[in-house]
Amino acid sequence: METEKVNCLIIGSGPAGYTAAIYAGRANLSPVLYEGLQPGGQLTTTTEVENFPGYPKGITGPEMMEDMRAQAERFGADIRFGIATAAELNQAPYRITIDGEKVIEAETLIIATGATAKYLGLEDEKKYAGMGVSACATCDGFFYRKKVVAVVGGGDTACEEAIYLAGLAAKVYLIVRKSYLRASKIMQERVMNHEKIEVLFEHNTLGLYGDNGVEGAHLVKRMGEADEERYDLPIDGFFLAIGHQPNSAIFKPAIQTDEVGYILTEAGSPRTNIPGVFAAGDVADPHYRQAITAAGSGCKAAIEAERYLSNKGLI
């Protein structure tokens, strides 16, 4: 199998990966970045980004990722198509297999593989992606001011998203599959007592409808029961809040993660339990999941990689 040696390998191409590449390139680390399954990351599915500093008029997600990619290339980052399929992290240099056919031996590794939002699996979720379907209320809620939206989920995240959206929207429906909320007691109370939030217990979503975007959801109450009821609910936005899956599988068990799979790092830093291996962006962030925080952590990871290589006398 072909083998290549590099000082700094970055896996992932969202704001974290591209920012790491910018900083690593400027530090003359000659970084190599593999873009993964979704070049540009989750932001490429977002139509309008209005909360990233430096774009006062807003910018589309794909355009912003193209800007970041071009900036990384300007400073010498070698950006490639390819997917990391295996990792050997027991000793340096660390060996990462790309597409099952090439091995990169890296003195430092920055993992910026992100996290994938969980969806219900409806075809309509793909059909209306960026046209009323979202997995991030903080990112997209602004577009639904004084409109009617629905949030799917029954845990703390769903309740938090519903409350956040209620500060913007005219009405929020919380669609809950079970007959109860799984959220903490205080979050349950906040949701149940909020004048703008209506909880729809024992409801499942069968599909979405609309001509130029989401105009409503096909719902079923008490599915499979004798009193099953099907009806359409007019809404302008449909938010998924049933969790994220961090893309960390190939790095385990060498890299320490929490029970969900988010990579654990030293407090306030991108350092993992393995020297020279750093994690940036959503793969290590179960709390914020924003482009700006991902970019910041990518910056930290590259700076840490430069310091590590310098201390080892490798640059």
LOMAR-347995 format. One line per 5 residues: number of its first residue (from 1); their letters; for each residue x, y, z of C-alpha. Coordinates in steps of 0.1 Angstrom, whole numbers, plus 5000, padded with zeros to 4 digits. Layout:
# LOMAR-347995
NUM> A> X/Y/Z  ... .
//
This chain:
# LOMAR-347995
1> METEK> 5000/5000/5000  5013/5035/4991  5026/5054/5021  5032/5092/5024  5048/5111/5053 .
6> VNCLI> 5035/5145/5064  5040/5168/5094  5003/5177/5098  4973/5158/5086  4938/5173/5089 .
11> IGSGP> 4908/5151/5085  4876/5170/5078  4867/5201/5059  4842/5222/5078  4850/5255/5095 .
16> AGYTA> 4873/5236/5120  4893/5217/5093  4897/5247/5069  4906/5271/5097  4932/5246/5110 .
21> AIYAG> 4946/5244/5075  4948/5282/5073  4968/5284/5105  4989/5253/5098  4997/5266/5063 .
26> RANLS> 5008/5300/5076  5030/5283/5102  5048/5264/5073  5036/5230/5085  5027/5220/5049 .
31> PVLYE> 4993/5206/5060  4975/5179/5041  4937/5180/5044  4913/5153/5034  4878/5166/5028 .
36> GLQPG> 4858/5135/5037  4823/5125/5026  4809/5161/5026  4834/5187/5015  4827/5218/5034 .
41> GQLTT> 4808/5200/5061  4773/5206/5074  4773/5243/5064  4771/5233/5027  4734/5223/5035 .
46> TTEVE> 4727/5258/5050  4713/5283/5026  4721/5315/5045  4747/5322/5072  4741/5355/5090 .
51> NFPGY> 4759/5350/5123  4795/5345/5112  4815/5377/5118  4828/5395/5087  4797/5389/5065 .
56> PKGIT> 4774/5418/5074  4750/5410/5045  4751/5373/5052  4765/5346/5029  4754/5311/5018 .
61> GPEMM> 4770/5282/5036  4786/5268/5004  4800/5302/4995  4816/5306/5029  4831/5272/5028 .
66> EDMRA> 4846/5280/4993  4861/5312/5008  4877/5292/5036  4890/5265/5013  4905/5291/4990 .
71> QAERF> 4922/5309/5020  4937/5276/5032  4950/5269/4997  4965/5304/4995  4987/5295/5025 .
76> GADIR> 4999/5262/5010  4974/5237/5024  4972/5205/5002  4935/5199/5001  4924/5165/4987 .
81> FGIAT> 4893/5145/4981  4893/5113/5002  4878/5096/5032  4897/5083/5062  4888/5047/5066 .
86> AAELN> 4911/5034/5093  4934/5048/5120  4965/5034/5139  4972/5057/5168  4993/5035/5191 .
91> QAPYR> 5025/5054/5183  5038/5083/5162  5039/5088/5134  5002/5081/5133  4990/5060/5104 .
96> ITIDG> 4957/5070/5087  4944/5050/5058  4926/5069/5030  4899/5052/5009  4913/5019/5020 .
101> EKVIE> 4942/5022/4995  4968/5048/5008  4984/5053/5042  4994/5088/5055  5020/5087/5083 .
106> AETLI> 5015/5120/5102  5035/5135/5130  5005/5154/5141  4968/5147/5134  4939/5171/5136 .
111> IATGA> 4905/5154/5137  4878/5177/5124  4853/5151/5111  4823/5168/5126  4790/5153/5138 .
116> TAKYL> 4760/5142/5117  4725/5153/5127  4701/5125/5132  4671/5126/5110  4638/5107/5109 .
121> GLEDE> 4646/5091/5076  4618/5108/5056  4624/5115/5019  4608/5149/5025  4637/5158/5048 .
126> KKYAG> 4660/5156/5019  4635/5173/4995  4631/5203/5018  4667/5206/5031  4675/5243/5033 .
131> MGVSA> 4639/5250/5024  4623/5247/5058  4640/5217/5072  4669/5223/5097  4688/5205/5124 .
136> CATCD> 4700/5237/5141  4676/5262/5156  4704/5286/5167  4717/5286/5130  4684/5290/5113 .
141> GFFYR> 4658/5302/5138  4662/5339/5128  4646/5331/5094  4613/5321/5112  4606/5353/5131 .
146> KKVVA> 4568/5356/5137  4562/5323/5118  4550/5289/5129  4575/5261/5134  4577/5226/5147 .
151> VVGGG> 4605/5209/5167  4608/5171/5167  4622/5155/5199  4615/5150/5236  4649/5155/5253 .
156> DTACE> 4667/5185/5267  4680/5195/5233  4645/5195/5218  4632/5216/5247  4660/5240/5245 .
161> EAIYL> 4655/5245/5208  4618/5249/5213  4623/5276/5239  4649/5294/5217  4626/5293/5187 .
166> AGLAA> 4597/5306/5209  4617/5338/5214  4615/5343/5176  4585/5325/5162  4548/5332/5166 .
171> KVYLI> 4541/5296/5176  4562/5264/5183  4549/5229/5182  4570/5203/5199  4563/5169/5183 .
176> VRKSY> 4570/5141/5208  4568/5104/5199  4562/5093/5235  4535/5102/5260  4561/5121/5281 .
181> LRASK> 4591/5143/5278  4626/5128/5285  4640/5162/5293  4651/5172/5328  4623/5184/5351 .
186> IMQER> 4632/5221/5349  4632/5219/5310  4599/5201/5310  4584/5229/5332  4597/5256/5310 .
191> VMNHE> 4582/5241/5279  4549/5231/5294  4544/5266/5309  4555/5286/5278  4526/5304/5262 .
196> KIEVL> 4540/5300/5226  4548/5263/5228  4523/5235/5223  4535/5199/5230  4520/5172/5207 .
201> FEHNT> 4525/5140/5227  4522/5106/5210  4528/5121/5175  4548/5109/5146  4557/5128/5114 .
206> LGLYG> 4548/5109/5082  4560/5136/5058  4561/5172/5048  4544/5192/5021  4547/5225/5003 .
211> DNGVE> 4554/5239/4968  4584/5261/4973  4594/5250/5008  4578/5235/5039  4542/5246/5043 .
216> GAHLV> 4531/5218/5067  4536/5184/5082  4516/5152/5078  4512/5139/5114  4497/5108/5130 .
221> KRMGE> 4486/5107/5166  4487/5074/5185  4500/5055/5155  4487/5019/5153  4461/5024/5181 .
226> ADEER> 4424/5020/5176  4420/5058/5180  4448/5066/5155  4443/5101/5140  4460/5115/5109 .
231> YDLPI> 4460/5152/5100  4480/5180/5085  4496/5207/5106  4504/5240/5088  4540/5251/5097 .
236> DGFFL> 4567/5272/5080  4597/5254/5095  4606/5219/5106  4634/5215/5131  4651/5181/5140 .
241> AIGHQ> 4663/5179/5176  4668/5142/5181  4705/5143/5185  4738/5142/5167  4762/5114/5160 .
246> PNSAI> 4799/5125/5162  4820/5111/5133  4846/5095/5155  4842/5058/5150  4875/5050/5133 .
251> FKPAI> 4895/5067/5160  4881/5046/5188  4891/5030/5211  4925/5047/5209  4909/5082/5214 .
256> QTDEV> 4889/5087/5245  4853/5097/5239  4821/5102/5260  4793/5077/5259  4778/5093/5227 .
261> GYILT> 4811/5094/5209  4822/5130/5212  4860/5131/5215  4872/5142/5250  4898/5170/5251 .
266> EAGSP> 4917/5187/5279  4896/5216/5293  4900/5247/5271  4922/5230/5246  4920/5207/5215 .
271> RTNIP> 4944/5182/5231  4932/5145/5232  4946/5117/5253  4972/5110/5226  5001/5135/5223 .
276> GVFAA> 5002/5151/5189  4965/5143/5181  4940/5171/5184  4903/5173/5179  4884/5204/5166 .
281> GDVAD> 4849/5213/5158  4817/5194/5163  4834/5160/5167  4845/5173/5201  4816/5197/5209 .
286> PHYRQ> 4782/5185/5220  4772/5219/5233  4776/5247/5208  4780/5233/5173  4784/5267/5157 .
291> AITAA> 4806/5276/5127  4824/5303/5147  4832/5280/5177  4844/5253/5153  4866/5277/5135 .
296> GSGCK> 4881/5289/5168  4889/5253/5179  4905/5247/5145  4928/5276/5151  4937/5262/5185 .
301> AAIEA> 4944/5228/5171  4968/5241/5145  4986/5263/5170  4990/5232/5193  5002/5211/5164 .
306> ERYLS> 5029/5237/5155  5040/5239/5192  5041/5201/5194  5062/5197/5162  5085/5225/5173 .
311> NKGLI> 5091/5210/5207  5099/5177/5191  5124/5194/5168  5105/5183/5137  5102/5217/5122 .
//
